[in-house]
Amino acid sequence: MLKKIEVELITGFLSAGKTSFLQSFIDISNKEGSEILIIQCENGRAQLPEGLLNKKKVVLRKYKNNQELDYKSFLNSINFHDPKRIVIECNGVCNLDEFLNFLNSGNLRKRIKVTGIITVVDCVTMNMFLKNMSSLILPNLRAADLIVLNNCDFVGTKKAEELEQILKDINLHAHILRCHSSINLDEDVRNCTIIKKFI
């Protein structure tokens, strides 16, 4: 029987810093250079640099959203590339439960196992999303094993602490990583001991 491939999901709303986090996450977690399949189900502004993809033996497949990633093409990518690990950057406005059901369907559940869900949240827009789009953001926050609270410098220490407490009230089990900003995100991720549990 084939060993299941570990899958991490990175989710969050557009411009929260998912791709910046993904870049740092891949850079520090793939020290051995074993092949990783990255699936991006979103067309964000940030792009993964070519140097990272080549240096780290990373294969990138892009889709417009979670629904465009169909069963056949995903299974074909797994069979063709035979990655040691899969990281999926999910579209934050898509239904996470439906996507998890998709990953557990048919032969996919024999090949892969979701081992971690990471949700990236922007301090500046978090309250707005919770107020106006709570039905979309709450499932991502509740399912997360790690919540990355990004851009804390833009709201100040007191506000960042308040936002962190809101997140703790929503999700009792998640680790929370406070990051200064997307610019310093790489350094914050590298200095975080929590990340080691995911790599």
C-alpha positions as CSV (number, residue, x, y, z in Angstrom):
1,M,0.0,0.0,0.0
2,L,1.3,3.5,-1.0
3,K,2.2,5.8,1.8
4,K,-0.2,8.8,1.8
5,I,1.1,12.1,0.7
6,E,0.8,14.8,3.4
7,V,-1.2,17.9,2.3
8,E,-1.2,21.3,3.9
9,L,-3.9,23.8,3.1
10,I,-3.2,27.5,3.2
11,T,-6.4,29.6,3.2
12,G,-7.4,33.2,3.8
13,F,-8.9,36.2,1.9
14,L,-7.3,37.9,-1.0
15,S,-4.4,40.1,-0.1
16,A,-4.1,38.7,3.5
17,G,-0.5,37.5,2.6
18,K,-1.1,33.8,1.7
19,T,1.4,33.7,-1.1
20,S,4.1,35.6,1.0
21,F,3.5,33.1,3.8
22,L,3.6,30.2,1.3
23,Q,7.0,31.3,-0.1
24,S,8.5,31.5,3.4
25,F,6.9,28.2,4.4
26,I,8.3,26.4,1.4
27,D,11.7,27.9,1.8
28,I,12.2,26.8,5.4
29,S,10.3,23.5,5.2
30,N,12.0,22.0,2.1
31,K,15.6,21.9,3.3
32,E,16.1,18.4,1.8
33,G,14.9,19.6,-1.6
34,S,12.4,16.8,-2.0
35,E,9.7,17.4,-4.6
36,I,6.7,19.5,-3.5
37,L,3.6,20.0,-5.5
38,I,2.1,23.4,-5.0
39,I,-1.4,24.0,-6.2
40,Q,-2.6,27.6,-6.2
41,C,-6.4,28.0,-6.5
42,E,-6.3,31.7,-6.7
43,N,-5.1,34.5,-8.9
44,G,-3.6,36.9,-6.3
45,R,-1.2,39.8,-7.0
46,A,1.8,38.1,-5.4
47,Q,3.7,35.4,-7.3
48,L,6.1,32.8,-6.2
49,P,9.6,33.6,-7.5
50,E,11.0,31.3,-10.2
51,G,14.3,30.9,-8.2
52,L,12.4,29.3,-5.4
53,L,10.6,27.0,-7.6
54,N,13.8,25.8,-9.4
55,K,16.0,25.7,-6.3
56,K,13.5,23.8,-4.1
57,K,12.3,21.2,-6.6
58,V,8.8,22.8,-6.4
59,V,6.2,22.0,-9.1
60,L,3.5,24.7,-9.4
61,R,0.0,24.2,-10.8
62,K,-2.3,27.1,-11.0
63,Y,-6.1,27.3,-11.1
64,K,-8.5,30.2,-10.9
65,N,-10.4,28.9,-7.9
66,N,-11.0,25.7,-5.8
67,Q,-13.7,24.5,-8.1
68,E,-11.5,24.6,-11.2
69,L,-9.2,21.9,-9.6
70,D,-11.0,18.8,-10.8
71,Y,-10.6,15.3,-9.6
72,K,-8.9,13.9,-12.8
73,S,-6.3,16.6,-13.2
74,F,-5.4,16.5,-9.5
75,L,-5.0,12.8,-9.5
76,N,-3.0,13.0,-12.7
77,S,-0.6,15.6,-11.2
78,I,-0.1,13.3,-8.1
79,N,0.6,10.3,-10.2
80,F,2.9,12.1,-12.7
81,H,5.0,14.1,-10.2
82,D,4.8,11.7,-7.2
83,P,5.5,14.5,-4.8
84,K,6.7,14.0,-1.2
85,R,4.3,16.7,-0.1
86,I,1.5,18.8,-1.4
87,V,0.7,22.4,-0.4
88,I,-2.6,23.9,-1.6
89,E,-3.2,27.7,-1.5
90,C,-7.0,27.8,-1.3
91,N,-9.3,30.5,-2.5
92,G,-10.6,32.1,0.8
93,V,-14.1,32.7,-0.5
94,C,-14.8,29.1,-1.5
95,N,-16.5,26.7,0.9
96,L,-13.7,24.9,2.9
97,D,-15.9,22.0,3.9
98,E,-16.8,21.2,0.3
99,F,-13.1,21.4,-0.6
100,L,-12.1,19.0,2.2
101,N,-14.9,16.6,1.0
102,F,-13.4,16.8,-2.5
103,L,-9.9,15.9,-1.1
104,N,-11.5,12.9,0.7
105,S,-13.3,11.6,-2.4
106,G,-12.6,8.5,-4.5
107,N,-9.0,7.5,-5.0
108,L,-7.8,10.8,-3.6
109,R,-8.3,9.6,-0.1
110,K,-6.1,6.6,-0.8
111,R,-3.3,8.9,-2.0
112,I,-3.4,12.0,0.2
113,K,-4.0,13.0,3.8
114,V,-4.7,16.6,5.0
115,T,-2.2,17.1,7.9
116,G,-2.6,20.9,8.5
117,I,-4.8,23.9,7.8
118,I,-3.2,27.3,8.0
119,T,-5.4,30.4,7.7
120,V,-3.7,33.8,7.0
121,V,-5.6,36.9,8.3
122,D,-4.8,40.5,7.7
123,C,-5.2,42.6,10.9
124,V,-6.3,45.6,8.9
125,T,-9.3,43.9,7.3
126,M,-10.1,41.1,9.8
127,N,-13.0,42.9,11.6
128,M,-14.5,44.0,8.3
129,F,-14.5,40.5,6.9
130,L,-15.9,39.1,10.2
131,K,-18.7,41.7,10.1
132,N,-19.6,41.5,6.4
133,M,-18.6,38.0,5.4
134,S,-18.6,35.9,8.5
135,S,-20.2,32.9,6.8
136,L,-17.2,32.7,4.6
137,I,-14.4,33.5,7.0
138,L,-15.5,31.6,10.1
139,P,-15.2,28.1,8.7
140,N,-11.6,28.8,7.7
141,L,-10.8,30.2,11.1
142,R,-12.5,27.3,13.0
143,A,-10.8,24.6,10.9
144,A,-7.3,26.1,11.2
145,D,-4.5,24.5,13.1
146,L,-2.4,27.6,12.7
147,I,-3.7,31.2,12.2
148,V,-1.2,33.7,10.9
149,L,-2.2,37.2,12.1
150,N,-0.5,39.4,9.5
151,N,0.3,43.1,9.4
152,C,0.1,43.6,13.2
153,D,2.4,46.7,12.8
154,F,-0.4,48.5,10.9
155,V,-2.9,48.3,13.9
156,G,-0.6,48.6,16.9
157,T,0.1,46.2,19.8
158,K,-3.1,46.7,21.7
159,K,-5.4,46.2,18.7
160,A,-3.3,43.1,17.6
161,E,-3.8,41.7,21.1
162,E,-7.6,42.3,20.8
163,L,-7.7,40.6,17.4
164,E,-5.7,37.7,18.7
165,Q,-8.2,37.2,21.6
166,I,-11.1,37.3,19.1
167,L,-9.4,34.5,17.1
168,K,-8.8,32.5,20.3
169,D,-12.5,32.8,21.1
170,I,-13.4,31.5,17.6
171,N,-10.8,28.6,17.7
172,L,-9.6,27.2,21.0
173,H,-7.1,24.7,19.5
174,A,-5.2,26.8,16.8
175,H,-1.8,28.2,17.3
176,I,-1.6,31.9,16.5
177,L,1.5,33.5,14.9
178,R,1.6,37.3,15.0
179,C,3.5,38.8,12.1
180,H,4.7,42.4,11.9
181,S,3.9,42.8,8.1
182,S,4.1,41.0,4.8
183,I,7.5,42.6,4.3
184,N,8.8,41.0,7.5
185,L,6.7,37.9,7.3
186,D,9.7,35.7,6.2
187,E,11.6,36.6,9.3
188,D,8.6,36.1,11.6
189,V,8.0,32.6,10.0
190,R,11.6,31.6,10.3
191,N,11.7,32.6,14.0
192,C,8.5,30.8,14.9
193,T,8.8,27.5,16.7
194,I,5.1,26.7,16.0
195,I,6.0,26.3,12.3
196,K,8.3,23.4,13.0
197,K,5.2,21.4,13.9
198,F,3.9,21.8,10.4
199,I,7.2,20.8,8.5
